[in-house]
Amino acid sequence: MEGRFSTSAGSSGEQLCALLDAHDDVVAVLCDQTLSGETGIAIHATIEPTLRARRIAFILVHGGGPEFRETLPDGYFADHRIAEVFKPMSHIMDIIRIVEAEITKARV
């Protein structure tokens, strides 16, 4: 993947909306499900229109396994274009490969 990477931290959809408004070069959002503010799913719901309009990939990090998926409607991840990274994350290159693949899919 070419270009530069930058990061930001926050725990609410409002904070992420402000970040997306301030930066027009965002290509992917990597968000944990378990935050001190909102959940990753709630944050995604807040920013989904922006993600779709700008073709930004959304990768949710969680440790819930299949049980977590069962708490959501069938097809939720596919319907909402949410990719997953499962905890524990043993190697940063796994995350980078997933992010690169999701950016490519979001751009199509």
N, CA and C atoms as an extended XYZ file, in Angstrom:
324
Properties=species:S:1:pos:R:3:atomname:S:1:resname:S:1:resid:I:1 pbc="F F F"
N         0.852       -1.168        0.000 N   MET     1
C         0.000        0.000        0.000 CA  MET     1
C         0.898        1.232        0.000 C   MET     1
N         0.627        2.136       -0.892 N   GLU     2
C         1.420        3.350       -0.986 CA  GLU     2
C         0.768        4.460       -0.182 C   GLU     2
N         1.545        5.481        0.104 N   GLY     3
C         1.011        6.645        0.789 CA  GLY     3
C         1.404        6.668        2.244 C   GLY     3
N         0.789        7.541        2.958 N   ARG     4
C         1.116        7.697        4.368 CA  ARG     4
C        -0.024        7.189        5.223 C   ARG     4
N         0.334        6.788        6.405 N   PHE     5
C        -0.665        6.365        7.370 CA  PHE     5
C        -0.728        7.410        8.472 C   PHE     5
N        -1.909        7.686        8.934 N   SER     6
C        -2.046        8.519       10.118 CA  SER     6
C        -3.102        7.880       10.994 C   SER     6
N        -3.041        8.171       12.249 N   THR     7
C        -3.982        7.576       13.186 CA  THR     7
C        -4.596        8.648       14.059 C   THR     7
N        -5.719        8.293       14.635 N   SER     8
C        -6.395        9.156       15.590 CA  SER     8
C        -7.143        8.248       16.544 C   SER     8
N        -7.415        8.730       17.714 N   ALA     9
C        -8.138        7.930       18.699 CA  ALA     9
C        -9.371        8.684       19.172 C   ALA     9
N       -10.377        7.935       19.518 N   GLY    10
C       -11.611        8.501       20.035 CA  GLY    10
C       -12.521        7.378       20.459 C   GLY    10
N       -13.648        7.710       21.050 N   SER    11
C       -14.560        6.654       21.496 CA  SER    11
C       -16.017        6.999       21.216 C   SER    11
N       -16.250        7.833       20.180 N   SER    12
C       -17.640        8.133       19.837 CA  SER    12
C       -17.780        8.394       18.337 C   SER    12
N       -18.984        8.174       17.863 N   GLY    13
C       -19.282        8.472       16.469 CA  GLY    13
C       -19.110        9.947       16.171 C   GLY    13
N       -19.441       10.787       17.124 N   GLU    14
C       -19.311       12.236       16.951 CA  GLU    14
C       -17.844       12.620       16.717 C   GLU    14
N       -16.943       12.027       17.501 N   GLN    15
C       -15.517       12.310       17.320 CA  GLN    15
C       -15.031       11.833       15.955 C   GLN    15
N       -15.514       10.673       15.537 N   LEU    16
C       -15.091       10.148       14.240 CA  LEU    16
C       -15.677       10.971       13.100 C   LEU    16
N       -16.902       11.438       13.237 N   CYS    17
C       -17.492       12.325       12.220 CA  CYS    17
C       -16.643       13.575       12.054 C   CYS    17
N       -16.214       14.158       13.166 N   ALA    18
C       -15.377       15.362       13.100 CA  ALA    18
C       -14.054       15.059       12.406 C   ALA    18
N       -13.477       13.899       12.694 N   LEU    19
C       -12.232       13.514       12.050 CA  LEU    19
C       -12.430       13.344       10.542 C   LEU    19
N       -13.497       12.659       10.153 N   LEU    20
C       -13.766       12.456        8.724 CA  LEU    20
C       -14.049       13.774        8.014 C   LEU    20
N       -14.740       14.687        8.698 N   ASP    21
C       -15.010       16.006        8.112 CA  ASP    21
C       -13.718       16.793        7.890 C   ASP    21
N       -12.750       16.590        8.784 N   ALA    22
C       -11.497       17.351        8.715 CA  ALA    22
C       -10.488       16.762        7.732 C   ALA    22
N       -10.696       15.509        7.331 N   HIS    23
C        -9.721       14.841        6.464 CA  HIS    23
C       -10.435       14.167        5.305 C   HIS    23
N       -10.127       14.606        4.099 N   ASP    24
C       -10.779       14.016        2.929 CA  ASP    24
C        -9.979       12.858        2.329 C   ASP    24
N        -8.871       12.480        2.970 N   ASP    25
C        -8.026       11.420        2.433 CA  ASP    25
C        -8.108       10.117        3.232 C   ASP    25
N        -9.108        9.978        4.076 N   VAL    26
C        -9.266        8.754        4.868 CA  VAL    26
C        -9.729        7.632        3.943 C   VAL    26
N        -9.055        6.482        4.026 N   VAL    27
C        -9.419        5.341        3.187 CA  VAL    27
C        -9.936        4.164        4.000 C   VAL    27
N        -9.663        4.165        5.311 N   ALA    28
C       -10.123        3.059        6.153 CA  ALA    28
C       -10.255        3.520        7.596 C   ALA    28
N       -11.223        2.911        8.280 N   VAL    29
C       -11.424        3.144        9.697 CA  VAL    29
C       -11.304        1.788       10.383 C   VAL    29
N       -10.413        1.699       11.355 N   LEU    30
C       -10.230        0.505       12.167 CA  LEU    30
C       -10.761        0.845       13.545 C   LEU    30
N       -11.797        0.126       13.965 N   CYS    31
C       -12.515        0.503       15.197 CA  CYS    31
C       -12.722       -0.722       16.081 C   CYS    31
N       -12.431       -0.584       17.358 N   ASP    32
C       -12.680       -1.656       18.310 CA  ASP    32
C       -14.162       -1.660       18.678 C   ASP    32
N       -14.707       -2.822       18.945 N   GLN    33
C       -16.106       -2.931       19.381 CA  GLN    33
C       -16.268       -2.438       20.809 C   GLN    33
N       -15.263       -2.686       21.653 N   THR    34
C       -15.360       -2.354       23.067 CA  THR    34
C       -14.590       -1.074       23.345 C   THR    34
N       -15.325        0.011       23.530 N   LEU    35
C       -14.734        1.317       23.792 CA  LEU    35
C       -15.327        1.892       25.066 C   LEU    35
N       -14.716        2.950       25.578 N   SER    36
C       -15.242        3.565       26.800 CA  SER    36
C       -16.491        4.400       26.537 C   SER    36
N       -16.724        4.762       25.290 N   GLY    37
C       -17.917        5.527       24.927 CA  GLY    37
C       -18.935        4.610       24.294 C   GLY    37
N       -19.104        4.735       22.991 N   GLU    38
C       -20.038        3.905       22.234 CA  GLU    38
C       -19.379        2.598       21.805 C   GLU    38
N       -20.185        1.661       21.363 N   THR    39
C       -19.633        0.433       20.776 CA  THR    39
C       -19.192        0.717       19.344 C   THR    39
N       -18.354       -0.154       18.816 N   GLY    40
C       -17.930       -0.018       17.429 CA  GLY    40
C       -19.102       -0.077       16.461 C   GLY    40
N       -20.068       -0.954       16.751 N   ILE    41
C       -21.262       -1.064       15.897 CA  ILE    41
C       -22.054        0.245       15.921 C   ILE    41
N       -22.192        0.861       17.086 N   ALA    42
C       -22.919        2.138       17.184 CA  ALA    42
C       -22.175        3.241       16.439 C   ALA    42
N       -20.858        3.252       16.551 N   ILE    43
C       -20.067        4.249       15.832 CA  ILE    43
C       -20.244        4.055       14.330 C   ILE    43
N       -20.193        2.805       13.889 N   HIS    44
C       -20.384        2.535       12.458 CA  HIS    44
C       -21.728        3.063       11.989 C   HIS    44
N       -22.780        2.832       12.758 N   ALA    45
C       -24.115        3.302       12.363 CA  ALA    45
C       -24.136        4.822       12.191 C   ALA    45
N       -23.399        5.522       13.032 N   THR    46
C       -23.344        6.979       12.954 CA  THR    46
C       -22.654        7.461       11.683 C   THR    46
N       -21.592        6.771       11.291 N   ILE    47
C       -20.787        7.256       10.164 CA  ILE    47
C       -21.036        6.499        8.860 C   ILE    47
N       -21.940        5.520        8.855 N   GLU    48
C       -22.143        4.701        7.661 CA  GLU    48
C       -22.435        5.510        6.396 C   GLU    48
N       -23.274        6.541        6.440 N   PRO    49
C       -23.503        7.310        5.200 CA  PRO    49
C       -22.211        7.910        4.628 C   PRO    49
N       -21.350        8.405        5.489 N   THR    50
C       -20.079        8.968        5.043 CA  THR    50
C       -19.183        7.873        4.488 C   THR    50
N       -19.145        6.722        5.167 N   LEU    51
C       -18.324        5.603        4.691 CA  LEU    51
C       -18.731        5.200        3.282 C   LEU    51
N       -20.036        5.049        3.067 N   ARG    52
C       -20.527        4.635        1.742 CA  ARG    52
C       -20.260        5.702        0.681 C   ARG    52
N       -20.553        6.939        1.006 N   ALA    53
C       -20.389        8.022        0.029 CA  ALA    53
C       -18.935        8.201       -0.386 C   ALA    53
N       -18.037        8.022        0.568 N   ARG    54
C       -16.618        8.241        0.277 CA  ARG    54
C       -15.852        6.943        0.042 C   ARG    54
N       -16.574        5.827        0.066 N   ARG    55
C       -15.968        4.507       -0.163 CA  ARG    55
C       -14.821        4.232        0.808 C   ARG    55
N       -15.100        4.460        2.069 N   ILE    56
C       -14.128        4.227        3.132 CA  ILE    56
C       -14.395        2.852        3.731 C   ILE    56
N       -13.351        2.046        3.846 N   ALA    57
C       -13.477        0.717        4.447 CA  ALA    57
C       -13.633        0.843        5.960 C   ALA    57
N       -14.453       -0.045        6.550 N   PHE    58
C       -14.648       -0.069        7.995 CA  PHE    58
C       -14.290       -1.458        8.496 C   PHE    58
N       -13.319       -1.518        9.392 N   ILE    59
C       -12.863       -2.788        9.948 CA  ILE    59
C       -13.130       -2.759       11.441 C   ILE    59
N       -13.926       -3.713       11.909 N   LEU    60
C       -14.299       -3.807       13.320 CA  LEU    60
C       -13.420       -4.849       13.998 C   LEU    60
N       -12.780       -4.460       15.086 N   VAL    61
C       -11.959       -5.369       15.877 CA  VAL    61
C       -12.801       -5.838       17.059 C   VAL    61
N       -12.916       -7.165       17.215 N   HIS    62
C       -13.679       -7.668       18.357 CA  HIS    62
C       -13.207       -9.055       18.756 C   HIS    62
N       -13.539       -9.425       19.946 N   GLY    63
C       -13.179      -10.737       20.466 CA  GLY    63
C       -14.386      -11.595       20.731 C   GLY    63
N       -15.502      -11.256       20.120 N   GLY    64
C       -16.753      -11.950       20.405 CA  GLY    64
C       -16.965      -13.252       19.665 C   GLY    64
N       -16.177      -13.504       18.634 N   GLY    65
C       -16.325      -14.737       17.875 CA  GLY    65
C       -17.723      -14.888       17.302 C   GLY    65
N       -18.115      -16.129       17.013 N   PRO    66
C       -19.428      -16.382       16.415 CA  PRO    66
C       -20.587      -15.901       17.297 C   PRO    66
N       -20.383      -15.921       18.594 N   GLU    67
C       -21.452      -15.483       19.511 CA  GLU    67
C       -21.804      -14.010       19.291 C   GLU    67
N       -20.789      -13.199       18.989 N   PHE    68
C       -21.035      -11.781       18.740 CA  PHE    68
C       -21.895      -11.602       17.499 C   PHE    68
N       -21.590      -12.338       16.429 N   ARG    69
C       -22.382      -12.254       15.197 CA  ARG    69
C       -23.836      -12.634       15.454 C   ARG    69
N       -24.069      -13.558       16.347 N   GLU    70
C       -25.436      -14.007       16.640 CA  GLU    70
C       -26.274      -12.926       17.308 C   GLU    70
N       -25.640      -11.892       17.834 N   THR    71
C       -26.386      -10.798       18.460 CA  THR    71
C       -26.903       -9.798       17.426 C   THR    71
N       -26.476       -9.976       16.176 N   LEU    72
C       -26.841       -9.057       15.100 CA  LEU    72
C       -27.727       -9.770       14.086 C   LEU    72
N       -28.514       -9.046       13.309 N   PRO    73
C       -29.346       -9.680       12.274 CA  PRO    73
C       -28.492      -10.447       11.264 C   PRO    73
N       -29.059      -11.483       10.678 N   ASP    74
C       -28.356      -12.255        9.642 CA  ASP    74
C       -27.871      -11.321        8.535 C   ASP    74
N       -26.657      -11.521        8.116 N   GLY    75
C       -26.097      -10.737        7.018 CA  GLY    75
C       -25.675       -9.332        7.385 C   GLY    75
N       -25.684       -8.980        8.665 N   TYR    76
C       -25.408       -7.611        9.093 CA  TYR    76
C       -24.058       -7.106        8.589 C   TYR    76
N       -23.011       -7.906        8.780 N   PHE    77
C       -21.675       -7.460        8.392 CA  PHE    77
C       -21.589       -7.235        6.891 C   PHE    77
N       -22.124       -8.148        6.105 N   ALA    78
C       -22.094       -7.990        4.646 CA  ALA    78
C       -22.961       -6.823        4.201 C   ALA    78
N       -24.167       -6.727        4.741 N   ASP    79
C       -25.082       -5.653        4.348 CA  ASP    79
C       -24.515       -4.268        4.652 C   ASP    79
N       -23.755       -4.170        5.730 N   HIS    80
C       -23.231       -2.878        6.164 CA  HIS    80
C       -21.754       -2.688        5.831 C   HIS    80
N       -21.220       -3.624        5.037 N   ARG    81
C       -19.831       -3.540        4.587 CA  ARG    81
C       -18.853       -3.407        5.747 C   ARG    81
N       -19.001       -4.276        6.719 N   ILE    82
C       -18.117       -4.287        7.876 CA  ILE    82
C       -17.218       -5.514        7.786 C   ILE    82
N       -15.922       -5.282        7.795 N   ALA    83
C       -14.957       -6.380        7.853 CA  ALA    83
C       -14.582       -6.600        9.314 C   ALA    83
N       -14.023       -7.767        9.599 N   GLU    84
C       -13.691       -8.092       10.987 CA  GLU    84
C       -12.218       -8.455       11.156 C   GLU    84
N       -11.676       -8.049       12.275 N   VAL    85
C       -10.392       -8.521       12.768 CA  VAL    85
C       -10.690       -9.079       14.150 C   VAL    85
N       -10.287      -10.317       14.366 N   PHE    86
C       -10.593      -10.964       15.635 CA  PHE    86
C        -9.449      -10.801       16.631 C   PHE    86
N        -9.811      -10.591       17.891 N   LYS    87
C        -8.838      -10.555       18.974 CA  LYS    87
C        -8.570      -11.995       19.408 C   LYS    87
N        -7.443      -12.312       19.939 N   PRO    88
C        -6.285      -11.416       20.050 CA  PRO    88
C        -5.600      -11.266       18.705 C   PRO    88
N        -5.042      -10.105       18.475 N   MET    89
C        -4.343       -9.829       17.222 CA  MET    89
C        -2.869      -10.170       17.438 C   MET    89
N        -2.453      -11.278       16.880 N   SER    90
C        -1.114      -11.771       17.165 CA  SER    90
C        -0.021      -11.099       16.338 C   SER    90
N        -0.395      -10.535       15.211 N   HIS    91
C         0.644       -9.973       14.358 CA  HIS    91
C         0.095       -8.789       13.568 C   HIS    91
N         0.798       -7.677       13.595 N   ILE    92
C         0.334       -6.463       12.930 CA  ILE    92
C         0.167       -6.659       11.425 C   ILE    92
N         0.948       -7.544       10.816 N   MET    93
C         0.827       -7.756        9.374 CA  MET    93
C        -0.534       -8.343        9.004 C   MET    93
N        -1.150       -9.107        9.902 N   ASP    94
C        -2.501       -9.614        9.651 CA  ASP    94
C        -3.475       -8.452        9.496 C   ASP    94
N        -3.352       -7.479       10.368 N   ILE    95
C        -4.237       -6.312       10.313 CA  ILE    95
C        -3.993       -5.529        9.024 C   ILE    95
N        -2.736       -5.328        8.680 N   ILE    96
C        -2.414       -4.569        7.477 CA  ILE    96
C        -2.986       -5.252        6.237 C   ILE    96
N        -2.864       -6.568        6.135 N   ARG    97
C        -3.418       -7.293        4.977 CA  ARG    97
C        -4.939       -7.127        4.909 C   ARG    97
N        -5.611       -7.229        6.053 N   ILE    98
C        -7.066       -7.082        6.076 CA  ILE    98
C        -7.459       -5.662        5.670 C   ILE    98
N        -6.772       -4.670        6.211 N   VAL    99
C        -7.078       -3.277        5.872 CA  VAL    99
C        -6.859       -3.043        4.378 C   VAL    99
N        -5.750       -3.508        3.823 N   GLU   100
C        -5.502       -3.327        2.394 CA  GLU   100
C        -6.589       -3.981        1.547 C   GLU   100
N        -6.998       -5.196        1.913 N   ALA   101
C        -8.047       -5.889        1.157 CA  ALA   101
C        -9.369       -5.135        1.241 C   ALA   101
N        -9.708       -4.618        2.402 N   GLU   102
C       -10.969       -3.910        2.581 CA  GLU   102
C       -10.968       -2.569        1.852 C   GLU   102
N        -9.824       -1.901        1.812 N   ILE   103
C        -9.736       -0.654        1.055 CA  ILE   103
C        -9.980       -0.939       -0.423 C   ILE   103
N        -9.372       -1.987       -0.917 N   THR   104
C        -9.573       -2.366       -2.321 CA  THR   104
C       -11.034       -2.661       -2.601 C   THR   104
N       -11.700       -3.426       -1.711 N   LYS   105
C       -13.125       -3.745       -1.916 CA  LYS   105
C       -13.978       -2.485       -1.830 C   LYS   105
N       -13.667       -1.584       -0.907 N   ALA   106
C       -14.483       -0.376       -0.730 CA  ALA   106
C       -14.377        0.542       -1.935 C   ALA   106
N       -13.276        0.497       -2.637 N   ARG   107
C       -13.046        1.368       -3.787 CA  ARG   107
C       -13.741        0.874       -5.050 C   ARG   107
N       -14.238       -0.348       -5.040 N   VAL   108
C       -14.890       -0.917       -6.238 CA  VAL   108
C       -16.312       -0.402       -6.358 C   VAL   108
